[in-house]
């Protein structure tokens, strides 16, 4: 299953966002894989500061369980100062509708 979603950075946080992801904690990568995530890519539209995420997941139920892990909550707290977040520090994320795919 393929998921697409968008999030939003605060102005001036582009380099910091990239730096933090280039130094992704091994425990966070393990959690993503353990919850069925692979081929995870995030793109940045520099004009709007919109992040576009692409990830392949095994199933929605397994993937959604990753949100409740301690490492994921710690990551959300770590990222909250540079992007739009909800009251629980989860990123404001909007799922995107898949309108075309070609293998």
N, C-alpha and C positions, 0 to 999 in steps of 0.2 A: 504494500500500500504506500502511496506517495502522499505526503502532506506538504502544503505550501502555506505560509503565513507571513504576516508583516508586523513589524514593531517599529518604534521610533526612538532615535537618539536625541539627546539634548544638544544644542549648538556647541560646537567646539570640542566635542567628545569623540570624534571620529578616530583619531590616532589612539586614544586610550582604549576604546572598544576593541580595536584591532589588536593592540598590545596584549590585553587581557585574554583574548581568545587564542593568540599565538602562544600564550603560556598556560593554556587550559590545564587545570589540575588533573592528574592521572585518575583520581577517584571520580571526577565528573565524567571523563571519557568512559570509564568502566560502567558507571551507572547508565549512561546513554545506551551502551551496547547491551547491558543486562536487561534493559527494558525494550529491547527490540529495535533500537535505532541504528541506522548505518547510512553511509553516504550523505552525511549532514553538511550542508553548505549554507552560508549566509552571505548575501550580497548587500551592498550599500548603494542607494541612490543619493549621491552627494548633493544634488540640488534640493532635495526634500528632507534629507536625513532619515529616510525610510529604509529600514532593513527588511530584506526579503529572504525568508528562510525556506529551505528545501531539505526534506529528510524522508528517507524510506524507513517505514516501520513495519513490524510484523503484524500488529493489530492495535486498534485504538485503545482497548481496555488495558493491555500490558503497558503501552506507552504512557497512558494517563497516570498509572501508578507511580511512575518516576517522579512526578511532581511532589509527592508526599515523602520523599526520602530526605534524610538530614543533609546530605551533600548538595542536593538540589536547592533546598531552602538556604543553605549557606551561600551558594552561588548567586541566588537571587539577591540576597542581602549585599553581597560584594558588588553586584552590578547596578544596584538601585540608584546610586548617585550619578549615573551617566545616561540613563534612559528613562522613558516614561514607564511608570509602574503602578500597580494596583495597591490598595492599602496593605496587603500582605507581602509586598515587595516583588510579587510575580510580575513579569513584564506585561504591559498592555499588549496583547497579541490578538490579531484578527486572522482567522483562517481564510485562505484564498480558495476560490472555486477553480478546480482543474478544468480547463476548457479545451486542452489539446495535449497529447503526448505521442511521441514517436520513438520507438526503440531503435 
